[in-house]
Amino acid sequence: MSRILVVEDEAAIAELISINLRHAGFEVAMAATAVAAQDEVDRVLPDLVLLDWMLPGQSGLALARQWRSASRTKELPIIMLTARAEETDKVSGLDAGADDYLTKPFSTNELLARIRAVLRRKAPDALDAVVEVGALTLNPTTHRVSRDGVELKLGPTEFRLLHFLMTHPERVHARSQLLDRVWGDHVFIEERTVDVHVKRLREALDKVQCARMIETVRGAGYRLTQQLSAISA
C-alpha cells in the first residue's frame, strides 16, 4: 500500500482528495502547512506527495526545492496540485523539482492516473537503489545485506521481506499486506507463513545485533524501525 502525503491548506479540498485516495487503496497522511508537511516527511517518508503551491508561511514551491536539495528526499515523487495555471507557473513548479503539475479544478480520475504514472516511473529506480535504515545496508543489485561491513546470509524470501520492510520503514504492515507485496497476491499461502519468515529473518539479523529492528505490533502486524532500543514483542 503506497503512502501519499497530501499538503493542502484548504480543509475541504484536502478531505475530498484523501477520501478518494483511500477509496483507491492508498494510505493517506495530511498536512496543512509546510512545517507540518516537513514534520510528516521527517516522521515517515511517503511514497508520493501531492503539494499545493500556496501554503501558510513557506510556499509549496520552496518546500519542493528544499526536498530536492536534501539527500533523504531528493528522489521523493512530487505532484504539484495548484490553482496557478499559467505556463510560467508550470515551468517554475517543474523546475523546482515537481515530477508532474496538475491544476485545479481537476478530475479524480486524472489525479489517480497521474499518481499511478509517477509511481510507475519511480519504481524501477527504487527497486535497484541501495537502501540504508539505521545500521543496515541492503543492495538489491548484488543481493547483499550488511552491517558495518559484516555481510549477512539471507534466503531469497527473507531478502525480499527485508527489502520491502527497509523501503517502507516505521510503518506497520499487516500479514495480509506482506503476503501481497512480498509473495504476490497470486500465491495462496497462510498468513502464519509470514511469522515463520519473520522469525528466520530475525535470527539472521541477530548475528549483527539488529533483530530488534523488526517489531511485532500486537493485533496489527510487523514494523521495521531504525531504533535499536525498541523491544520486539
C-alpha positions in Angstrom: 0.0 0.0 0.0 1.6 3.3 -1.1 1.6 6.2 1.3 0.6 9.6 -0.1 1.1 12.9 1.8 -1.5 15.5 0.9 -0.2 19.0 1.6 -3.2 21.3 1.2 -4.3 24.2 3.5 -8.0 24.1 2.3 -9.5 21.5 4.6 -12.5 20.7 2.3 -10.2 20.0 -0.7 -7.7 18.0 1.4 -10.5 15.9 2.8 -12.0 15.2 -0.6 -8.7 14.2 -2.0 -7.9 12.0 0.9 -11.3 10.2 0.7 -10.8 9.4 -3.0 -7.2 8.3 -2.4 -8.2 5.9 0.4 -11.0 4.6 -1.8 -8.4 3.8 -4.4 -6.4 1.8 -1.9 -3.7 4.4 -0.8 -2.6 5.2 2.7 -3.0 8.9 3.3 -1.4 11.5 5.6 -2.4 15.2 5.5 -0.6 18.4 6.3 -2.0 22.0 6.1 1.3 23.9 6.3 4.9 23.5 5.0 6.1 23.0 8.6 3.5 20.2 9.2 4.5 18.6 5.8 8.2 18.6 6.8 7.3 17.0 10.1 5.4 14.3 8.4 8.2 13.6 5.9 10.7 13.5 8.8 8.5 11.0 10.7 7.7 8.7 7.8 9.0 9.2 4.2 5.9 8.9 1.9 5.9 7.2 -1.5 4.5 10.4 -3.1 3.5 14.0 -2.1 0.6 16.0 -3.5 1.8 19.5 -2.9 -0.2 22.8 -3.1 1.7 25.9 -4.1 0.0 28.4 -1.9 0.6 27.4 1.8 0.7 29.4 5.0 4.3 30.6 5.6 6.6 28.7 3.3 5.3 28.1 -0.2 5.0 24.6 -1.8 7.5 25.7 -4.4 10.1 26.5 -1.8 9.3 23.2 0.0 9.8 21.3 -3.2 13.2 22.9 -3.7 14.1 22.1 -0.1 13.3 18.4 -0.5 15.2 18.2 -3.8 18.3 19.6 -2.1 18.3 17.0 0.8 19.8 13.6 0.3 16.9 11.8 2.1 14.2 13.4 0.0 15.9 14.2 -3.3 14.1 11.3 -5.1 10.7 11.9 -3.3 8.0 11.9 -6.0 6.1 15.2 -6.0 3.0 16.3 -7.9 2.2 20.0 -7.7 -1.6 20.4 -7.2 -2.5 24.1 -7.5 -4.8 26.7 -8.9 -1.9 28.5 -10.6 -2.4 27.6 -14.2 -0.1 30.0 -16.2 2.6 28.4 -18.3 5.2 30.3 -16.3 3.8 28.8 -13.1 4.0 25.3 -14.5 7.6 25.8 -15.7 8.5 27.1 -12.2 6.9 24.2 -10.5 8.6 21.6 -12.7 12.0 23.5 -12.4 11.6 23.4 -8.6 11.6 19.6 -8.8 8.0 18.5 -9.2 7.5 15.3 -11.2 4.1 16.5 -12.5 1.9 19.5 -12.3 -1.9 19.4 -12.1 -4.1 22.5 -12.0 -7.4 23.0 -10.1 -10.1 22.1 -10.7 -9.2 18.6 -11.6 -11.0 15.3 -12.0 -10.4 12.4 -9.6 -9.7 10.0 -12.4 -7.0 12.3 -13.9 -5.4 12.7 -10.4 -5.3 9.0 -9.8 -3.9 8.3 -13.3 -1.1 10.9 -12.8 -0.3 9.4 -9.3 0.0 5.9 -10.8 2.1 7.2 -13.7 4.6 8.9 -11.4 4.8 5.9 -9.1 5.5 3.6 -12.1 8.3 5.9 -13.3 9.9 6.0 -9.9 9.5 2.2 -9.2 12.5 0.9 -11.3 14.9 3.3 -9.7 13.6 2.4 -6.2 13.9 -1.3 -6.9 17.6 -1.0 -7.8 18.7 1.6 -5.2 20.8 0.8 -2.2 18.7 1.1 0.9 20.0 2.1 4.3 18.0 2.0 7.5 19.8 2.5 10.8 22.9 0.3 10.7 21.7 -1.9 7.9 22.6 -1.6 4.2 20.8 -3.6 1.5 21.9 -3.7 -2.1 19.2 -5.2 -4.4 21.6 -5.4 -7.4 24.2 -7.5 -5.6 21.7 -9.2 -3.3 23.8 -8.3 -0.2 22.8 -7.2 3.2 25.4 -5.9 5.7 26.1 -4.0 8.9 29.4 -2.2 9.2 30.9 -4.4 6.5 29.7 -7.6 8.0 27.6 -9.4 5.4 24.5 -11.5 6.3 23.3 -14.7 4.7 19.6 -14.5 3.8 17.4 -16.8 1.8 15.5 -15.3 -1.2 12.2 -14.8 0.7 13.9 -13.3 3.7 15.8 -10.9 1.4 12.6 -9.8 -0.3 10.8 -9.4 3.0 13.7 -7.3 4.4 13.9 -5.2 1.2 10.2 -4.4 1.5 10.4 -3.5 5.2 13.5 -1.3 4.7 11.9 0.6 1.8 8.8 1.2 4.0 10.3 1.8 7.4 8.4 2.9 10.6 5.1 1.6 9.2 3.0 -1.2 10.5 2.3 -3.9 7.8 -0.4 -6.4 8.3 0.4 -10.0 7.4 -2.0 -9.9 4.5 -0.2 -6.8 3.2 3.1 -8.6 3.4 1.8 -11.6 1.6 0.5 -9.3 -1.2 3.7 -7.2 -1.5 6.4 -9.9 -0.8 4.9 -13.1 -2.0 2.4 -11.7 -4.5 -1.4 -12.0 -4.4 -1.4 -14.9 -6.8 0.3 -17.1 -4.1 -2.2 -18.9 -1.9 -0.4 -19.4 1.5 -1.5 -18.9 5.1 -0.7 -15.7 6.9 1.1 -17.8 9.5 3.8 -18.3 6.9 4.8 -14.6 7.3 5.5 -15.3 11.0 7.9 -18.1 10.1 9.9 -16.0 7.7 10.0 -13.1 10.1 11.4 -15.4 12.7 14.1 -16.6 10.3 14.9 -13.0 9.3 15.2 -12.0 13.0 17.6 -15.0 13.5 19.8 -13.8 10.7 19.7 -10.2 11.9 20.5 -11.2 15.4 24.0 -12.2 14.3 24.7 -8.4 13.8 22.6 -7.3 16.8 19.8 -5.9 14.5 17.0 -8.4 15.3 15.2 -5.8 17.4 14.7 -3.6 14.4 11.8 -5.8 13.4 9.0 -5.1 15.9 5.8 -7.1 16.4 2.8 -4.8 16.8 0.2 -6.9 18.6 -3.0 -7.3 16.7 -1.7 -5.4 13.7 1.5 -6.9 12.1 5.1 -6.0 11.8 7.2 -2.8 11.6 10.9 -2.2 10.9 12.4 0.6 12.9 15.9 2.1 13.0 15.6 2.5 16.7 17.7 -0.4 18.0 16.5 0.2 21.5 13.0 -0.9 20.5 11.9 -4.2 22.0 10.2 -6.8 19.9 7.1 -8.5 21.4 
